[in-house]
């Protein structure tokens, strides 16, 4: 039986309107299912949304995310919600960097061909690296399940400091000393391993909500989906191995019929509160984002820059503001916001060549538990989409998608859950 035939006419209750829940809901609705989507907050998107910051005077994203053309699930989702026109897509792969300690600037520019002949050209690879240094990637491929990135790759090499370390921290939100080498290899193989054609950056023209959230809600509403905000699931009632009802506290109880299904697309801590016997990741890592109300005249809008040797790690120039992301940020979480803002601003001044430009209006956003820790031990705690209850399924970037906690991972989890429900 096809997915569409299996789902057509069935009522599916989706708990959580983050990207995992949205991706699943849209695909379910397109297959003819009757979707009821419940979200605890008053808006959708979870950790991937935009909002108006009154002090900065512009809309900002609650985090910085970089999509590339090789993110297959994300690209399928963008096609399904018909939002491709809301992105600015680069026609080539290019990742600019600056080392604040030496002042060196370079761009990693893989060619579109799958064969990586670009590593033979000094002007296309990491400054100071040699072509044969890139064979280090094969060490990731051969890593054991318990190996960390630091244990597998030579930390004394230029490539470690200028590629492997920043890539690990940005993508896995975990320091290479504890991050899974296998997980980094999987991500590397599906992006760099497919050539530059899989690495064309896509940046939202306006914001994450405008590109990834609002179009999904529109598609869902057009297909008869019911969306209920302010509905926090308090508990599940399980009878004879199946979910029989959903308790939303003051919002009331929803009965679940025998032929209906429930998709729990919430974060890991909420999932374990609802299902105490579930095995989920229990360690998390933080992210710090800094937003500055300035639009530099000397920098192209919708651009980004990797920073080596500073507090800042990635600098994004967006409409009306500059935004900075620092991952695996446990060492910064407890620092005073103003101290952080000044330290990061000094990096932005140097990275964007702003000279002595005074620090503009700023905003520091700390997420103490932004993603699960991508360690070998925590990876073994990632569940699949199927649970012990035959009509209850899971989605979320913390589930076993084969990817770290990224937009791609979240959307993959939603699609996998739909397949499981249909099956």
C-alpha positions as CSV (number, residue, x, y, z in Angstrom):
1,X,0.0,0.0,0.0
2,X,1.3,3.5,-0.9
3,X,1.9,6.1,1.7
4,X,-0.9,8.2,0.4
5,X,-3.4,5.3,0.4
6,X,-2.4,4.4,4.0
7,X,-2.8,7.9,5.3
8,X,-5.8,9.2,3.3
9,X,-8.7,10.1,5.5
10,X,-6.9,9.2,8.8
11,X,-6.7,11.7,11.6
12,X,-3.2,12.3,12.9
13,X,-2.5,14.4,16.0
14,X,0.9,16.2,15.8
15,X,2.2,17.6,19.1
16,X,4.8,20.3,18.5
17,X,5.0,22.9,15.7
18,X,8.8,23.0,15.4
19,X,10.3,22.1,12.0
20,X,10.0,18.4,12.7
21,X,6.3,18.7,13.4
22,X,5.7,21.1,10.5
23,X,7.5,18.9,8.0
24,X,5.5,15.9,9.1
25,X,2.2,17.8,9.2
26,X,2.6,19.2,5.7
27,X,3.6,15.8,4.2
28,X,0.7,14.1,6.1
29,X,-1.8,16.7,4.8
30,X,-0.6,16.4,1.3
31,X,-1.1,12.6,1.6
32,X,-4.7,13.3,2.5
33,X,-4.6,12.9,6.2
34,X,-6.6,15.0,8.6
35,X,-4.0,16.8,10.6
36,X,-4.5,18.4,14.0
37,X,-1.4,20.3,15.1
38,X,-1.0,21.4,18.7
39,X,1.7,23.8,19.9
40,X,2.4,24.9,23.5
41,X,3.6,28.4,22.4
42,X,1.7,31.1,20.7
43,X,3.7,30.7,17.5
44,X,5.3,28.0,15.4
45,X,8.9,27.3,14.5
46,X,10.4,26.3,17.8
47,X,14.1,27.0,17.7
48,X,13.8,28.1,14.0
49,X,11.7,31.3,13.8
50,X,11.8,35.0,13.5
51,X,10.4,37.8,15.7
52,X,10.4,41.6,15.9
53,X,13.0,42.9,18.3
54,X,11.6,46.3,19.4
55,X,15.0,47.6,20.7
56,X,16.9,46.7,17.6
57,X,14.1,47.9,15.4
58,X,14.1,44.9,13.1
59,X,13.1,41.3,12.8
60,X,15.7,38.8,13.9
61,X,16.0,35.0,13.8
62,X,16.2,33.3,17.2
63,X,19.2,31.4,15.9
64,X,21.4,31.3,12.8
65,X,21.1,28.3,10.5
66,X,22.8,27.7,7.2
67,X,21.1,25.5,4.6
68,X,23.0,24.1,1.6
69,X,21.8,22.6,-1.6
70,X,22.8,19.1,-0.5
71,X,20.4,19.1,2.5
72,X,18.0,16.8,0.6
73,X,15.2,16.7,3.2
74,X,15.3,20.5,3.7
75,X,15.2,21.0,-0.1
76,X,12.2,18.6,-0.4
77,X,10.5,20.5,2.4
78,X,11.1,23.9,0.8
79,X,9.6,22.5,-2.4
80,X,6.6,21.1,-0.6
81,X,5.8,24.4,1.2
82,X,6.6,26.3,-2.1
83,X,9.0,28.7,-0.4
84,X,12.1,28.5,-2.7
85,X,11.5,32.1,-3.9
86,X,12.0,33.3,-0.3
87,X,15.7,32.2,-0.3
88,X,18.8,33.8,-1.8
89,X,20.6,30.9,-3.3
90,X,24.4,31.1,-4.1
91,X,25.4,29.8,-7.6
92,X,28.6,28.4,-6.2
93,X,30.0,26.9,-3.1
94,X,32.0,29.4,-1.1
95,X,32.8,29.6,2.6
96,X,34.8,32.7,3.6
97,X,36.9,32.8,6.8
98,X,39.1,35.2,8.7
99,X,41.8,34.3,11.3
100,X,41.7,37.2,13.9
101,X,45.1,36.2,15.3
102,X,47.0,36.4,12.0
103,X,44.7,38.6,9.9
104,X,44.6,36.0,7.1
105,X,41.5,35.7,5.0
106,X,40.6,32.9,2.7
107,X,37.6,31.2,1.1
108,X,37.0,27.4,0.9
109,X,35.6,27.0,-2.6
110,X,34.8,23.4,-3.6
111,X,34.2,22.9,-7.3
112,X,30.8,21.4,-8.3
113,X,32.3,18.1,-9.4
114,X,32.2,15.2,-7.1
115,X,35.9,14.5,-7.5
116,X,37.6,17.1,-5.2
117,X,40.2,18.5,-7.6
118,X,39.7,21.9,-6.0
119,X,42.0,20.8,-3.1
120,X,44.9,21.0,-5.7
121,X,44.4,24.7,-6.0
122,X,45.8,26.8,-3.1
123,X,43.3,29.6,-3.7
124,X,40.4,27.3,-3.2
125,X,41.4,25.5,0.0
126,X,42.0,26.5,3.6
127,X,45.0,29.0,3.9
128,X,48.1,27.2,4.9
129,X,46.8,23.7,4.1
130,X,48.2,21.2,1.6
131,X,46.3,19.1,-0.8
132,X,47.1,15.8,1.0
133,X,45.9,17.2,4.3
134,X,42.4,16.6,3.1
135,X,43.0,12.8,3.2
136,X,42.5,13.2,6.9
137,X,38.8,12.9,6.1
138,X,39.3,9.2,5.5
139,X,40.2,8.8,9.2
140,X,36.7,10.0,10.1
141,X,35.3,7.3,7.7
142,X,37.2,4.6,9.5
143,X,36.5,5.8,13.0
144,X,35.0,3.5,15.6
145,X,31.6,4.1,17.1
146,X,33.2,5.4,20.3
147,X,35.8,7.6,18.7
148,X,35.8,11.4,19.1
149,X,36.9,13.8,16.4
150,X,39.9,14.9,18.5
151,X,41.0,11.3,18.9
152,X,40.9,10.6,15.2
153,X,42.2,13.8,13.5
154,X,45.7,15.3,14.1
155,X,45.1,18.4,16.3
156,X,48.4,19.9,15.4
157,X,47.5,20.4,11.8
158,X,46.4,23.6,10.2
159,X,43.3,21.9,8.7
160,X,42.2,20.8,12.2
161,X,42.2,24.4,13.5
162,X,40.8,26.0,10.4
163,X,38.3,23.4,9.1
164,X,37.7,20.3,11.3
165,X,37.3,22.1,14.6
166,X,35.0,24.9,13.4
167,X,32.9,22.4,11.3
168,X,32.5,20.1,14.3
169,X,31.5,22.9,16.7
170,X,29.1,24.5,14.2
171,X,27.4,21.4,12.9
172,X,27.4,19.2,16.0
173,X,27.3,21.9,18.7
174,X,29.8,19.8,20.6
175,X,33.6,20.3,21.1
176,X,35.7,18.0,19.0
177,X,37.3,16.5,22.2
178,X,34.0,14.8,22.9
179,X,32.0,14.9,19.5
180,X,31.4,11.7,17.6
181,X,33.8,11.2,14.7
182,X,31.3,8.9,13.0
183,X,28.6,11.6,13.0
184,X,30.9,14.2,11.6
185,X,31.9,11.8,8.8
186,X,28.3,11.2,8.0
187,X,27.6,14.9,7.6
188,X,30.9,15.5,5.7
189,X,30.1,12.7,3.3
190,X,26.7,14.0,2.5
191,X,27.9,17.6,1.9
192,X,31.6,18.0,1.0
193,X,31.7,14.3,-0.2
194,X,29.2,15.1,-2.9
195,X,31.2,18.0,-4.3
196,X,30.5,21.7,-4.4
197,X,27.1,21.2,-6.1
198,X,25.9,20.1,-2.6
199,X,27.3,23.1,-0.9
200,X,25.6,26.1,-2.4
201,X,24.4,28.2,0.5
202,X,20.7,29.2,0.8
203,X,20.0,32.2,3.0
204,X,16.5,33.4,3.9
205,X,15.7,36.7,2.2
206,X,13.7,38.0,5.1
207,X,13.9,35.5,8.0
208,X,13.5,31.9,9.1
209,X,9.8,32.3,9.7
210,X,9.1,33.8,6.3
211,X,11.0,31.0,4.6
212,X,10.4,27.8,6.7
213,X,7.4,28.4,9.0
214,X,4.8,30.7,7.6
215,X,4.6,28.9,4.2
216,X,4.2,25.6,6.0
217,X,1.3,26.9,8.1
218,X,-0.3,28.3,4.9
219,X,0.0,25.0,3.1
220,X,-1.4,23.2,6.1
221,X,-4.4,25.5,6.5
222,X,-5.1,25.2,2.8
223,X,-5.4,21.4,3.1
224,X,-7.8,21.6,6.1
225,X,-5.2,21.2,8.9
226,X,-6.3,22.4,12.3
227,X,-3.7,24.4,14.2
228,X,-4.1,25.0,18.0
229,X,-1.6,27.3,19.7
230,X,-1.3,27.6,23.4
231,X,-1.9,23.9,23.8
232,X,0.7,22.2,26.0
233,X,0.3,18.5,26.3
234,X,0.2,17.6,30.0
235,X,-0.1,13.8,29.8
236,X,-1.1,10.8,27.6
237,X,-3.6,8.1,28.5
238,X,-2.5,4.7,27.2
239,X,-4.9,1.8,27.0
240,X,-4.1,-1.6,25.6
241,X,-0.8,-0.5,24.2
242,X,-2.2,2.6,22.4
243,X,-2.7,6.2,23.2
244,X,-6.4,6.7,24.0
245,X,-6.5,10.4,24.9
246,X,-4.4,13.6,25.1
247,X,-4.7,15.9,28.1
248,X,-4.1,19.6,27.5
249,X,-5.0,20.8,31.0
250,X,-7.2,23.8,30.9
251,X,-7.6,23.4,27.2
252,X,-9.4,20.1,27.6
253,X,-8.9,16.5,26.7
254,X,-8.8,15.1,23.1
255,X,-9.8,11.5,22.6
256,X,-7.8,9.4,20.1
257,X,-9.8,6.9,18.1
258,X,-8.5,3.4,17.3
259,X,-7.6,4.3,13.7
260,X,-5.9,7.6,14.6
261,X,-2.2,8.2,15.3
262,X,-0.2,10.6,17.6
263,X,3.1,12.1,16.5
264,X,5.1,13.5,19.4
265,X,7.4,16.2,17.8
266,X,8.6,17.8,21.0
267,X,12.1,18.2,22.5
268,X,13.8,15.4,24.4
269,X,13.1,16.7,27.9
270,X,9.4,17.1,27.2
271,X,9.3,13.7,25.6
272,X,10.8,12.0,28.7
273,X,8.3,13.8,31.0
274,X,5.4,12.4,28.9
275,X,7.0,9.0,28.5
276,X,9.2,8.2,31.5
277,X,10.3,4.8,30.0
278,X,11.6,6.4,26.8
279,X,15.4,6.4,26.3
280,X,16.5,9.8,25.0
281,X,19.6,12.0,25.0
282,X,20.2,13.5,28.5
283,X,23.1,15.8,27.9
284,X,22.8,19.1,26.1
285,X,25.0,21.9,24.8
286,X,24.4,25.6,24.7
287,X,24.5,28.3,22.0
288,X,25.0,32.0,22.3
289,X,23.6,34.4,19.7
290,X,24.4,38.1,19.5
291,X,22.5,40.6,17.4
292,X,23.7,44.1,16.6
293,X,21.4,46.8,15.1
294,X,23.7,47.9,12.3
295,X,23.7,47.3,8.5
296,X,27.4,47.8,7.5
297,X,27.7,49.8,4.3
298,X,31.0,48.0,3.3
299,X,29.6,44.5,3.5
300,X,27.2,42.8,1.1
301,X,23.8,41.9,2.7
302,X,22.9,38.3,3.1
303,X,26.5,37.2,3.6
304,X,28.3,35.2,6.2
305,X,31.9,34.8,7.5
306,X,33.6,32.1,9.6
307,X,35.8,33.5,12.4
308,X,38.9,31.7,13.7
309,X,40.7,32.7,16.9
310,X,38.0,34.9,18.5
311,X,35.0,34.7,20.7
312,X,32.7,34.9,17.7
313,X,32.5,31.9,15.3
314,X,30.0,32.8,12.5
315,X,29.0,36.3,11.5
316,X,25.9,36.8,9.4
317,X,25.0,40.1,7.8
318,X,21.2,40.3,7.6
319,X,18.6,43.0,6.7
320,X,19.0,45.7,9.4
321,X,21.4,43.9,11.7
322,X,24.5,41.7,12.1
323,X,24.0,38.4,13.9
324,X,26.7,36.2,15.5
325,X,26.5,32.6,16.5
326,X,28.7,30.8,19.0
327,X,28.1,27.0,19.4
328,X,29.2,24.7,22.2
329,X,29.1,27.8,24.3
330,X,29.1,26.4,27.9
331,X,32.2,28.6,28.6
332,X,30.1,31.7,27.8
333,X,26.7,31.0,29.2
334,X,27.3,32.4,32.6
335,X,29.1,35.6,31.4
336,X,27.3,38.9,31.8
337,X,25.4,39.9,28.7
338,X,27.1,43.3,28.3
339,X,30.5,41.7,28.7
340,X,29.7,39.2,26.0
341,X,28.3,41.9,23.7
342,X,31.5,43.9,23.9
343,X,33.8,41.0,23.4
344,X,31.8,39.7,20.4
345,X,31.6,43.2,19.0
346,X,35.4,43.5,18.9
347,X,35.5,40.4,16.8
348,X,32.8,41.8,14.5
349,X,34.8,45.0,14.1
350,X,37.8,43.1,12.9
351,X,36.0,40.5,10.9
352,X,33.9,43.0,8.9
353,X,36.6,45.7,8.8
354,X,34.5,48.2,10.7
355,X,37.4,50.0,12.3
356,X,36.5,51.9,15.5
357,X,32.7,51.8,14.8
358,X,31.1,52.1,18.3
359,X,29.0,49.1,19.4
360,X,25.3,49.7,18.3
361,X,22.2,48.5,20.1
362,X,22.6,44.9,20.9
363,X,20.9,41.8,22.1
364,X,22.4,38.6,23.6
365,X,20.3,35.4,23.4
366,X,21.5,32.4,25.4
367,X,20.1,28.9,24.8
368,X,21.5,26.7,27.6
369,X,20.0,23.5,26.2
370,X,20.0,24.2,22.5
371,X,20.8,20.7,21.2
372,X,21.7,17.3,22.6
373,X,25.4,16.7,23.0
374,X,26.7,14.8,19.9
375,X,28.9,12.4,21.9
376,X,29.2,8.7,21.1
377,X,27.4,7.9,24.3
378,X,24.5,10.3,23.6
379,X,24.1,9.1,20.0
380,X,23.3,5.6,21.4
381,X,20.3,7.1,23.3
382,X,18.6,8.5,20.1
383,X,15.3,6.6,19.5
384,X,13.8,5.9,16.2
385,X,10.3,7.1,15.2
386,X,8.5,4.0,16.4
387,X,7.5,3.6,20.1
388,X,6.2,0.7,22.2
389,X,2.7,2.1,21.7
390,X,1.5,1.1,18.3
391,X,-0.2,4.4,17.4
392,X,2.4,6.7,19.0
393,X,5.4,8.0,17.0
394,X,8.4,10.3,17.6
395,X,10.0,13.1,15.6
396,X,12.6,15.7,16.5
397,X,16.2,16.5,15.7
398,X,17.2,14.5,18.8
399,X,15.8,11.2,17.3
400,X,18.0,8.9,15.3
401,X,18.2,10.6,11.9
402,X,21.9,10.0,11.2
403,X,22.3,13.8,11.3
404,X,23.2,16.2,14.1
405,X,20.7,18.6,15.6
406,X,20.2,20.8,12.5
407,X,17.4,21.9,10.2
408,X,18.1,19.0,8.0
409,X,18.0,16.6,10.9
410,X,14.7,18.0,12.2
411,X,13.0,17.7,8.8
412,X,14.4,14.2,8.2
413,X,12.9,13.1,11.5
414,X,9.5,14.5,10.5
415,X,9.6,12.6,7.1
416,X,10.7,9.4,8.8
417,X,7.8,9.6,11.2
418,X,5.4,10.0,8.4
419,X,6.8,6.9,6.7
420,X,6.5,5.0,10.0
421,X,2.9,6.1,10.5
422,X,2.0,5.0,7.0
423,X,3.8,1.7,7.5
